[in-house]
């Protein structure tokens, strides 16, 4: 059973892109707190965060694209079961 994502068993869950967006926002908040720290360790962490943010942006785009495909092909999610996969 999914703890975070919308499923038949978890109708109050979140879309993947919503979770990834929330994570992105937290990373941005943390990164701004260390951006003026010139220590090498802080710069490594900041650079890693920037790379992670780029990957998250790509992941959010892919998740949004999947949602668009599912919505266009099968309509909005309902309690009638999964739109694709094992029924």
C-alpha positions as CSV (number, residue, x, y, z in Angstrom):
1,X,0.0,0.0,0.0
2,X,1.2,3.4,-0.9
3,X,1.9,5.8,2.0
4,X,2.2,9.0,0.0
5,X,0.8,8.6,-3.5
6,X,-2.8,8.5,-4.6
7,X,-4.1,5.0,-4.9
8,X,-7.4,3.2,-4.5
9,X,-6.4,2.4,-1.0
10,X,-5.0,5.9,-0.4
11,X,-7.4,8.4,-2.1
12,X,-6.1,11.2,0.0
13,X,-2.5,10.7,-1.2
14,X,-0.5,13.1,-3.4
15,X,0.4,13.2,-7.0
16,X,4.1,12.3,-7.6
17,X,4.7,15.8,-9.0
18,X,3.3,17.4,-5.8
19,X,5.7,15.4,-3.6
20,X,8.7,16.1,-5.8
21,X,7.7,19.8,-5.8
22,X,7.6,19.9,-2.0
23,X,11.0,18.2,-1.8
24,X,12.4,20.7,-4.3
25,X,11.1,23.6,-2.2
26,X,12.8,22.2,0.9
27,X,16.1,21.8,-0.9
28,X,15.9,25.4,-2.2
29,X,15.3,26.7,1.4
30,X,18.2,24.7,2.7
31,X,20.5,25.7,-0.1
32,X,19.8,29.4,0.5
33,X,21.0,29.0,4.1
34,X,24.4,27.8,3.0
35,X,25.0,29.8,-0.2
36,X,27.2,32.3,1.5
37,X,29.2,29.7,3.4
38,X,32.6,29.6,1.6
39,X,33.9,26.5,3.3
40,X,34.7,23.7,0.9
41,X,32.3,21.3,2.5
42,X,29.4,23.8,2.2
43,X,30.3,24.4,-1.4
44,X,30.2,20.7,-2.2
45,X,26.8,20.3,-0.5
46,X,25.5,23.4,-2.4
47,X,26.8,22.1,-5.7
48,X,25.2,18.7,-5.0
49,X,21.9,20.4,-4.1
50,X,22.0,22.3,-7.4
51,X,22.5,19.0,-9.3
52,X,19.7,17.4,-7.3
53,X,17.4,20.4,-8.1
54,X,18.1,19.9,-11.8
55,X,17.2,16.2,-11.6
56,X,14.1,17.0,-9.6
57,X,13.0,19.5,-12.2
58,X,13.3,16.8,-14.9
59,X,11.5,14.3,-12.6
60,X,8.6,16.8,-12.0
61,X,8.3,17.4,-15.8
62,X,8.1,13.6,-16.4
63,X,5.6,13.1,-13.6
64,X,3.4,15.9,-15.0
65,X,3.7,14.4,-18.5
66,X,2.5,11.1,-17.2
67,X,-0.4,12.7,-15.5
68,X,-1.4,14.5,-18.7
69,X,-1.2,11.2,-20.7
70,X,-3.4,9.4,-18.1
71,X,-5.9,12.3,-17.9
72,X,-6.1,12.6,-21.7
73,X,-6.4,8.8,-22.3
74,X,-8.6,7.7,-19.3
75,X,-10.0,10.9,-17.7
76,X,-9.3,11.9,-14.1
77,X,-8.6,9.3,-11.4
78,X,-11.7,7.9,-9.7
79,X,-12.5,5.3,-7.1
80,X,-13.4,2.8,-9.8
81,X,-9.9,1.3,-9.8
82,X,-6.5,2.0,-11.5
83,X,-6.5,3.7,-14.9
84,X,-3.7,1.4,-16.1
85,X,-2.0,-1.7,-14.9
86,X,-3.5,-4.7,-13.2
87,X,-7.3,-4.3,-12.6
